[in-house]
Amino acid sequence: MKGIVSICCFFSLLVLALAEEEVEDVLSHILRDRSHIDETLRLASEENAAEHYHAAIQKLRKIYHSAIKPMEQAYKYNELRAHEISDGEITSKPMVLFLGPWSVGKSSMINYLLGLKDSPYQLYTGAEPTTSEFTVIMHGEKTRSIEGIVMAADSSRSFSPLEKFGQSFLEKLIGIEMPHKLLERVTFVDTPGIIENRKQQERGYPFNDVCQWFIDRADLIFVTFDPTKLDVGLELEMLFRQLKGRESQIRIILNKADNLATQDLMRVYGALFWSLAPLINVTEPPRVYVSSFWPFDYAPDTSRELFKREEISLLEDLNQVIENRMENKIAFIRQHAIRVRIHALLVDRYVQTFKDKMSYFSDPDLVFKEIVDDPDKFFIFKSILAKTNVSKFDLPNREAYQDFFGVNPIGSFKSLSTQCSYSGGCLLDKIEKAITSELPGLLSSINPGKAPPGLSSCEATGCGDKPKNRYRKN
C-alpha cells in the first residue's frame, strides 16, 4: 500500500513539474523581448567618459560656488525665486518624471524599462488607483527602500528642499535604490495618478506645489494617457498650467494602444489632441508616442511594427537626454546665473534710486514705498534694459519686487560698486566672467568639436555698463 502511495506521490510531483515547465514556456512566449531596450540605450557599453564627466561636474560646482552663489547670497535671490541650487542638484543624474491620470500605466512602464517584472521591488500596478506616493527610483549599490524623511535629511541628495512641504508629504515620499545600468545614468520619478473627483486638500499635502518642484527639476516629462482616460478635469488642467514654459521637455504617451483596432486608435488619437489643444499653447505640438509599454507582448492583430517603432523612438529620446546631461546642466546653471545677475542689477538700481531721492527731510519709508509701488515712474526697469542689453522677456515682474522688498528692507542691501575686494575683485565681474567665458569654455571642453555659439558676446549675455571696482585704477 505504501509503495502505491509513493508511486502516486511521485507521479503527482512529476505532473506539477511538467505543468510548471509548461507555464514558464507559455510565459516566455507571452513576455516581450527587451533586448532592444539595452541596445537603444547602449547599456552594455562601458562609460568611457565617466572620469571626464565627473571632472566636468566638479568644475561646474566650483564655478557656481565661486562666481554665482556669492551674488545669490548678497542680494537674496532665493527669496525671489525660491529655488536654491544645492550640490546634490548639480551632481544629480537626469530626472525623468511620469505624470498623468490614475491607472494609465505609469508604474507598469517603469517596471518594463527596468525589467522589474516579478522582482520584489516591482512597482505595484492595478486597474484601480494604486500609486499614492511619489516614488523615486535611483541607483544604489544594493536594492533597498528609503523613507522620505531619510531622503530629505540627506544633504548629499537633491531632495532635501522637499522638507518644506511638511511631514505629511514626506510620509508619501519613498525612494527605491537598486543596482541597474540604466539607473546609473538616469533617475525615474513615479507620481500619484490624477483623480478628478478628489479635492486637493484630501491628499493631506500641497500636491500641485510638490508636482511643480519635480517639474522644475525634470529633464524629461512623460505625460501618460490611455484610451479610456482622455477627459480633462480641473486637476489635469492645473497640471498643464504648471507645465507652461517646459514644453520642450514634455512627451505625451498614449499607452495601451494595442487594446484598440486601427480605426478606433485613429479616433482616440484625434480625441486626445482635441482634449489637450486648449491646454498646450504652442505653435508646434508636443511629440506623442503611441504604443503599449508593459512587459507582455502586444495583443494579436494590432499594429505591432508601428508600436515597436514608436517604442524605439521614445527610447532614443530618453537616450538623447542621458547623453546630453552635462550640456543640459551647464545650460541650466548659466541660465540661472543670468537671472541672478539681472536680479542684482535691479536691486542695485532700486538702491541707487532710493539714495538719489532721499533728502534730509524725507521720510525713508514713504520714499521707498513710492519707488516700489511705481518703478516705471523712476525708470527702474527701463534703465536696466537701456544700459545692459538685457531682454525684456528675462525681467521679473514688478509685483514680485513689492513682495521681495516687503520682507527685505532696502537698507540691508549694498550697491554693486561696493561689492568688491582688492584680492577677489567684484561680484559682478565674477558672475559675468562665468556667463561669458567660464561656462561656455566648460561646454567646449566636453564637446571639443563644437564651439560655443557666440556665448561670449555682450549681445548674447546682456553685458553693458557696470559699476567700477573702487579698489582698482582704471
PEHUBEL-V637946 format. One record per residue. N is the residue number from 1. RES is the residue in three letters. SS is DSSP state (h for helix, s for strand, l for the rest). BURIAL is # if it has 24 or more other ideal C-beta (glycine too) atoms within 12 Angstrom, else .. Layout:
BEGIN
n->N res->RES ss->SS burial->BURIAL
n->N res->RES ss->SS burial->BURIAL
END
This chain:
BEGIN
n->1 res->MET ss->l burial->.
n->2 res->LYS ss->h burial->.
n->3 res->GLY ss->h burial->.
n->4 res->ILE ss->h burial->.
n->5 res->VAL ss->h burial->.
n->6 res->SER ss->h burial->.
n->7 res->ILE ss->h burial->.
n->8 res->CYS ss->h burial->.
n->9 res->CYS ss->h burial->.
n->10 res->PHE ss->h burial->.
n->11 res->PHE ss->h burial->.
n->12 res->SER ss->h burial->.
n->13 res->LEU ss->h burial->.
n->14 res->LEU ss->h burial->.
n->15 res->VAL ss->h burial->.
n->16 res->LEU ss->h burial->.
n->17 res->ALA ss->h burial->.
n->18 res->LEU ss->h burial->.
n->19 res->ALA ss->h burial->.
n->20 res->GLU ss->h burial->.
n->21 res->GLU ss->h burial->.
n->22 res->GLU ss->h burial->.
n->23 res->VAL ss->h burial->.
n->24 res->GLU ss->h burial->.
n->25 res->ASP ss->h burial->.
n->26 res->VAL ss->h burial->.
n->27 res->LEU ss->h burial->.
n->28 res->SER ss->h burial->.
n->29 res->HIS ss->h burial->.
n->30 res->ILE ss->h burial->.
n->31 res->LEU ss->s burial->.
n->32 res->ARG ss->l burial->#
n->33 res->ASP ss->l burial->.
n->34 res->ARG ss->l burial->#
n->35 res->SER ss->h burial->.
n->36 res->HIS ss->h burial->.
n->37 res->ILE ss->h burial->#
n->38 res->ASP ss->h burial->.
n->39 res->GLU ss->h burial->.
n->40 res->THR ss->h burial->#
n->41 res->LEU ss->h burial->#
n->42 res->ARG ss->l burial->.
n->43 res->LEU ss->l burial->#
n->44 res->ALA ss->l burial->.
n->45 res->SER ss->l burial->.
n->46 res->GLU ss->l burial->.
n->47 res->GLU ss->l burial->.
n->48 res->ASN ss->l burial->.
n->49 res->ALA ss->l burial->.
n->50 res->ALA ss->h burial->.
n->51 res->GLU ss->h burial->.
n->52 res->HIS ss->h burial->.
n->53 res->TYR ss->h burial->#
n->54 res->HIS ss->h burial->.
n->55 res->ALA ss->h burial->.
n->56 res->ALA ss->h burial->#
n->57 res->ILE ss->h burial->#
n->58 res->GLN ss->h burial->.
n->59 res->LYS ss->h burial->#
n->60 res->LEU ss->h burial->#
n->61 res->ARG ss->h burial->#
n->62 res->LYS ss->h burial->.
n->63 res->ILE ss->h burial->#
n->64 res->TYR ss->h burial->#
n->65 res->HIS ss->h burial->.
n->66 res->SER ss->h burial->.
n->67 res->ALA ss->h burial->#
n->68 res->ILE ss->h burial->#
n->69 res->LYS ss->h burial->#
n->70 res->PRO ss->h burial->#
n->71 res->MET ss->h burial->#
n->72 res->GLU ss->h burial->#
n->73 res->GLN ss->h burial->.
n->74 res->ALA ss->h burial->#
n->75 res->TYR ss->l burial->#
n->76 res->LYS ss->l burial->#
n->77 res->TYR ss->l burial->#
n->78 res->ASN ss->h burial->#
n->79 res->GLU ss->h burial->.
n->80 res->LEU ss->h burial->#
n->81 res->ARG ss->h burial->.
n->82 res->ALA ss->l burial->.
n->83 res->HIS ss->l burial->#
n->84 res->GLU ss->l burial->#
n->85 res->ILE ss->l burial->#
n->86 res->SER ss->l burial->#
n->87 res->ASP ss->h burial->.
n->88 res->GLY ss->h burial->#
n->89 res->GLU ss->h burial->#
n->90 res->ILE ss->h burial->#
n->91 res->THR ss->h burial->#
n->92 res->SER ss->l burial->#
n->93 res->LYS ss->l burial->#
n->94 res->PRO ss->s burial->#
n->95 res->MET ss->s burial->#
n->96 res->VAL ss->s burial->#
n->97 res->LEU ss->s burial->#
n->98 res->PHE ss->s burial->#
n->99 res->LEU ss->s burial->#
n->100 res->GLY ss->s burial->#
n->101 res->PRO ss->s burial->#
n->102 res->TRP ss->l burial->#
n->103 res->SER ss->l burial->#
n->104 res->VAL ss->l burial->#
n->105 res->GLY ss->l burial->#
n->106 res->LYS ss->h burial->#
n->107 res->SER ss->h burial->#
n->108 res->SER ss->h burial->#
n->109 res->MET ss->h burial->#
n->110 res->ILE ss->h burial->#
n->111 res->ASN ss->h burial->#
n->112 res->TYR ss->h burial->#
n->113 res->LEU ss->h burial->#
n->114 res->LEU ss->h burial->#
n->115 res->GLY ss->l burial->#
n->116 res->LEU ss->l burial->#
n->117 res->LYS ss->l burial->#
n->118 res->ASP ss->l burial->.
n->119 res->SER ss->l burial->.
n->120 res->PRO ss->l burial->.
n->121 res->TYR ss->l burial->#
n->122 res->GLN ss->l burial->#
n->123 res->LEU ss->l burial->#
n->124 res->TYR ss->l burial->#
n->125 res->THR ss->l burial->#
n->126 res->GLY ss->l burial->.
n->127 res->ALA ss->l burial->.
n->128 res->GLU ss->l burial->.
n->129 res->PRO ss->l burial->#
n->130 res->THR ss->l burial->#
n->131 res->THR ss->l burial->#
n->132 res->SER ss->l burial->#
n->133 res->GLU ss->l burial->#
n->134 res->PHE ss->s burial->#
n->135 res->THR ss->s burial->#
n->136 res->VAL ss->s burial->#
n->137 res->ILE ss->s burial->#
n->138 res->MET ss->s burial->#
n->139 res->HIS ss->s burial->#
n->140 res->GLY ss->l burial->.
n->141 res->GLU ss->l burial->.
n->142 res->LYS ss->l burial->.
n->143 res->THR ss->l burial->.
n->144 res->ARG ss->s burial->.
n->145 res->SER ss->s burial->.
n->146 res->ILE ss->s burial->#
n->147 res->GLU ss->s burial->.
n->148 res->GLY ss->h burial->#
n->149 res->ILE ss->h burial->.
n->150 res->VAL ss->h burial->#
n->151 res->MET ss->h burial->#
n->152 res->ALA ss->h burial->#
n->153 res->ALA ss->h burial->.
n->154 res->ASP ss->l burial->.
n->155 res->SER ss->l burial->.
n->156 res->SER ss->l burial->.
n->157 res->ARG ss->l burial->#
n->158 res->SER ss->l burial->#
n->159 res->PHE ss->l burial->#
n->160 res->SER ss->h burial->#
n->161 res->PRO ss->h burial->#
n->162 res->LEU ss->h burial->#
n->163 res->GLU ss->h burial->.
n->164 res->LYS ss->h burial->.
n->165 res->PHE ss->h burial->#
n->166 res->GLY ss->l burial->.
n->167 res->GLN ss->h burial->.
n->168 res->SER ss->h burial->.
n->169 res->PHE ss->h burial->#
n->170 res->LEU ss->h burial->#
n->171 res->GLU ss->l burial->.
n->172 res->LYS ss->l burial->#
n->173 res->LEU ss->s burial->#
n->174 res->ILE ss->s burial->#
n->175 res->GLY ss->s burial->#
n->176 res->ILE ss->s burial->#
n->177 res->GLU ss->s burial->#
n->178 res->MET ss->s burial->#
n->179 res->PRO ss->l burial->.
n->180 res->HIS ss->l burial->#
n->181 res->LYS ss->l burial->.
n->182 res->LEU ss->h burial->#
n->183 res->LEU ss->h burial->#
n->184 res->GLU ss->h burial->#
n->185 res->ARG ss->l burial->#
n->186 res->VAL ss->s burial->#
n->187 res->THR ss->s burial->#
n->188 res->PHE ss->s burial->#
n->189 res->VAL ss->s burial->#
n->190 res->ASP ss->s burial->#
n->191 res->THR ss->l burial->#
n->192 res->PRO ss->l burial->#
n->193 res->GLY ss->l burial->#
n->194 res->ILE ss->s burial->#
n->195 res->ILE ss->l burial->#
n->196 res->GLU ss->l burial->.
n->197 res->ASN ss->l burial->.
n->198 res->ARG ss->l burial->.
n->199 res->LYS ss->l burial->.
n->200 res->GLN ss->h burial->.
n->201 res->GLN ss->h burial->.
n->202 res->GLU ss->h burial->.
n->203 res->ARG ss->h burial->#
n->204 res->GLY ss->l burial->.
n->205 res->TYR ss->l burial->#
n->206 res->PRO ss->l burial->.
n->207 res->PHE ss->h burial->#
n->208 res->ASN ss->h burial->#
n->209 res->ASP ss->h burial->.
n->210 res->VAL ss->h burial->#
n->211 res->CYS ss->h burial->#
n->212 res->GLN ss->h burial->#
n->213 res->TRP ss->h burial->#
n->214 res->PHE ss->h burial->#
n->215 res->ILE ss->h burial->#
n->216 res->ASP ss->h burial->#
n->217 res->ARG ss->h burial->#
n->218 res->ALA ss->l burial->#
n->219 res->ASP ss->l burial->#
n->220 res->LEU ss->s burial->#
n->221 res->ILE ss->s burial->#
n->222 res->PHE ss->s burial->#
n->223 res->VAL ss->s burial->#
n->224 res->THR ss->s burial->#
n->225 res->PHE ss->s burial->#
n->226 res->ASP ss->s burial->#
n->227 res->PRO ss->l burial->#
n->228 res->THR ss->l burial->.
n->229 res->LYS ss->l burial->#
n->230 res->LEU ss->l burial->#
n->231 res->ASP ss->l burial->.
n->232 res->VAL ss->l burial->#
n->233 res->GLY ss->l burial->.
n->234 res->LEU ss->h burial->.
n->235 res->GLU ss->h burial->#
n->236 res->LEU ss->h burial->#
n->237 res->GLU ss->h burial->.
n->238 res->MET ss->h burial->#
n->239 res->LEU ss->h burial->#
n->240 res->PHE ss->h burial->#
n->241 res->ARG ss->h burial->.
n->242 res->GLN ss->h burial->#
n->243 res->LEU ss->l burial->#
n->244 res->LYS ss->l burial->.
n->245 res->GLY ss->l burial->.
n->246 res->ARG ss->l burial->#
n->247 res->GLU ss->h burial->.
n->248 res->SER ss->h burial->.
n->249 res->GLN ss->h burial->#
n->250 res->ILE ss->s burial->#
n->251 res->ARG ss->s burial->#
n->252 res->ILE ss->s burial->#
n->253 res->ILE ss->s burial->#
n->254 res->LEU ss->s burial->#
n->255 res->ASN ss->s burial->#
n->256 res->LYS ss->l burial->#
n->257 res->ALA ss->h burial->#
n->258 res->ASP ss->h burial->#
n->259 res->ASN ss->h burial->#
n->260 res->LEU ss->l burial->#
n->261 res->ALA ss->l burial->.
n->262 res->THR ss->h burial->.
n->263 res->GLN ss->h burial->.
n->264 res->ASP ss->h burial->.
n->265 res->LEU ss->h burial->#
n->266 res->MET ss->h burial->.
n->267 res->ARG ss->h burial->.
n->268 res->VAL ss->h burial->#
n->269 res->TYR ss->h burial->#
n->270 res->GLY ss->h burial->.
n->271 res->ALA ss->h burial->.
n->272 res->LEU ss->h burial->#
n->273 res->PHE ss->h burial->.
n->274 res->TRP ss->h burial->.
n->275 res->SER ss->h burial->#
n->276 res->LEU ss->h burial->#
n->277 res->ALA ss->l burial->.
n->278 res->PRO ss->l burial->.
n->279 res->LEU ss->l burial->#
n->280 res->ILE ss->l burial->#
n->281 res->ASN ss->l burial->.
n->282 res->VAL ss->l burial->.
n->283 res->THR ss->l burial->.
n->284 res->GLU ss->l burial->.
n->285 res->PRO ss->l burial->.
n->286 res->PRO ss->l burial->#
n->287 res->ARG ss->s burial->#
n->288 res->VAL ss->s burial->#
n->289 res->TYR ss->s burial->#
n->290 res->VAL ss->s burial->#
n->291 res->SER ss->l burial->#
n->292 res->SER ss->l burial->#
n->293 res->PHE ss->l burial->#
n->294 res->TRP ss->l burial->#
n->295 res->PRO ss->l burial->#
n->296 res->PHE ss->s burial->#
n->297 res->ASP ss->l burial->.
n->298 res->TYR ss->l burial->#
n->299 res->ALA ss->l burial->.
n->300 res->PRO ss->l burial->.
n->301 res->ASP ss->l burial->.
n->302 res->THR ss->l burial->#
n->303 res->SER ss->l burial->#
n->304 res->ARG ss->h burial->.
n->305 res->GLU ss->h burial->.
n->306 res->LEU ss->h burial->.
n->307 res->PHE ss->h burial->#
n->308 res->LYS ss->h burial->#
n->309 res->ARG ss->h burial->.
n->310 res->GLU ss->h burial->#
n->311 res->GLU ss->h burial->#
n->312 res->ILE ss->h burial->.
n->313 res->SER ss->h burial->.
n->314 res->LEU ss->h burial->#
n->315 res->LEU ss->h burial->#
n->316 res->GLU ss->h burial->.
n->317 res->ASP ss->h burial->#
n->318 res->LEU ss->h burial->#
n->319 res->ASN ss->h burial->#
n->320 res->GLN ss->h burial->#
n->321 res->VAL ss->h burial->#
n->322 res->ILE ss->h burial->#
n->323 res->GLU ss->h burial->#
n->324 res->ASN ss->l burial->#
n->325 res->ARG ss->h burial->#
n->326 res->MET ss->h burial->#
n->327 res->GLU ss->h burial->#
n->328 res->ASN ss->h burial->#
n->329 res->LYS ss->h burial->#
n->330 res->ILE ss->h burial->#
n->331 res->ALA ss->h burial->#
n->332 res->PHE ss->h burial->#
n->333 res->ILE ss->h burial->#
n->334 res->ARG ss->h burial->#
n->335 res->GLN ss->h burial->#
n->336 res->HIS ss->h burial->#
n->337 res->ALA ss->h burial->#
n->338 res->ILE ss->h burial->#
n->339 res->ARG ss->h burial->#
n->340 res->VAL ss->h burial->#
n->341 res->ARG ss->h burial->#
n->342 res->ILE ss->h burial->#
n->343 res->HIS ss->h burial->#
n->344 res->ALA ss->h burial->#
n->345 res->LEU ss->h burial->#
n->346 res->LEU ss->h burial->#
n->347 res->VAL ss->h burial->#
n->348 res->ASP ss->h burial->#
n->349 res->ARG ss->h burial->#
n->350 res->TYR ss->h burial->#
n->351 res->VAL ss->h burial->#
n->352 res->GLN ss->h burial->#
n->353 res->THR ss->h burial->#
n->354 res->PHE ss->h burial->#
n->355 res->LYS ss->h burial->#
n->356 res->ASP ss->h burial->.
n->357 res->LYS ss->h burial->.
n->358 res->MET ss->l burial->.
n->359 res->SER ss->l burial->.
n->360 res->TYR ss->l burial->.
n->361 res->PHE ss->l burial->.
n->362 res->SER ss->l burial->.
n->363 res->ASP ss->l burial->.
n->364 res->PRO ss->h burial->.
n->365 res->ASP ss->h burial->.
n->366 res->LEU ss->h burial->.
n->367 res->VAL ss->h burial->.
n->368 res->PHE ss->h burial->#
n->369 res->LYS ss->h burial->.
n->370 res->GLU ss->h burial->.
n->371 res->ILE ss->h burial->#
n->372 res->VAL ss->h burial->#
n->373 res->ASP ss->h burial->.
n->374 res->ASP ss->l burial->.
n->375 res->PRO ss->h burial->#
n->376 res->ASP ss->h burial->.
n->377 res->LYS ss->h burial->.
n->378 res->PHE ss->h burial->#
n->379 res->PHE ss->l burial->.
n->380 res->ILE ss->h burial->#
n->381 res->PHE ss->h burial->#
n->382 res->LYS ss->h burial->.
n->383 res->SER ss->h burial->#
n->384 res->ILE ss->h burial->#
n->385 res->LEU ss->h burial->.
n->386 res->ALA ss->h burial->.
n->387 res->LYS ss->h burial->.
n->388 res->THR ss->h burial->#
n->389 res->ASN ss->l burial->.
n->390 res->VAL ss->l burial->#
n->391 res->SER ss->l burial->.
n->392 res->LYS ss->h burial->.
n->393 res->PHE ss->h burial->.
n->394 res->ASP ss->h burial->#
n->395 res->LEU ss->l burial->#
n->396 res->PRO ss->l burial->#
n->397 res->ASN ss->l burial->.
n->398 res->ARG ss->h burial->.
n->399 res->GLU ss->h burial->.
n->400 res->ALA ss->h burial->#
n->401 res->TYR ss->h burial->#
n->402 res->GLN ss->h burial->.
n->403 res->ASP ss->h burial->.
n->404 res->PHE ss->h burial->#
n->405 res->PHE ss->h burial->#
n->406 res->GLY ss->h burial->.
n->407 res->VAL ss->h burial->.
n->408 res->ASN ss->l burial->#
n->409 res->PRO ss->l burial->.
n->410 res->ILE ss->h burial->#
n->411 res->GLY ss->h burial->.
n->412 res->SER ss->h burial->.
n->413 res->PHE ss->l burial->#
n->414 res->LYS ss->l burial->.
n->415 res->SER ss->l burial->#
n->416 res->LEU ss->h burial->#
n->417 res->SER ss->h burial->.
n->418 res->THR ss->h burial->.
n->419 res->GLN ss->l burial->#
n->420 res->CYS ss->s burial->#
n->421 res->SER ss->s burial->.
n->422 res->TYR ss->l burial->.
n->423 res->SER ss->l burial->.
n->424 res->GLY ss->l burial->.
n->425 res->GLY ss->s burial->.
n->426 res->CYS ss->s burial->#
n->427 res->LEU ss->h burial->#
n->428 res->LEU ss->h burial->#
n->429 res->ASP ss->h burial->#
n->430 res->LYS ss->h burial->#
n->431 res->ILE ss->h burial->#
n->432 res->GLU ss->h burial->#
n->433 res->LYS ss->h burial->#
n->434 res->ALA ss->h burial->#
n->435 res->ILE ss->h burial->#
n->436 res->THR ss->h burial->#
n->437 res->SER ss->h burial->#
n->438 res->GLU ss->h burial->#
n->439 res->LEU ss->h burial->#
n->440 res->PRO ss->h burial->#
n->441 res->GLY ss->h burial->#
n->442 res->LEU ss->h burial->#
n->443 res->LEU ss->h burial->#
n->444 res->SER ss->h burial->.
n->445 res->SER ss->h burial->#
n->446 res->ILE ss->h burial->#
n->447 res->ASN ss->l burial->.
n->448 res->PRO ss->l burial->.
n->449 res->GLY ss->l burial->.
n->450 res->LYS ss->l burial->.
n->451 res->ALA ss->l burial->.
n->452 res->PRO ss->l burial->#
n->453 res->PRO ss->l burial->.
n->454 res->GLY ss->l burial->.
n->455 res->LEU ss->l burial->#
n->456 res->SER ss->l burial->#
n->457 res->SER ss->l burial->.
n->458 res->CYS ss->h burial->.
n->459 res->GLU ss->h burial->.
n->460 res->ALA ss->h burial->.
n->461 res->THR ss->h burial->#
n->462 res->GLY ss->l burial->#
n->463 res->CYS ss->l burial->#
n->464 res->GLY ss->l burial->.
n->465 res->ASP ss->l burial->.
n->466 res->LYS ss->l burial->#
n->467 res->PRO ss->l burial->#
n->468 res->LYS ss->l burial->.
n->469 res->ASN ss->l burial->.
n->470 res->ARG ss->l burial->.
n->471 res->TYR ss->l burial->.
n->472 res->ARG ss->l burial->.
n->473 res->LYS ss->l burial->.
n->474 res->ASN ss->l burial->.
END
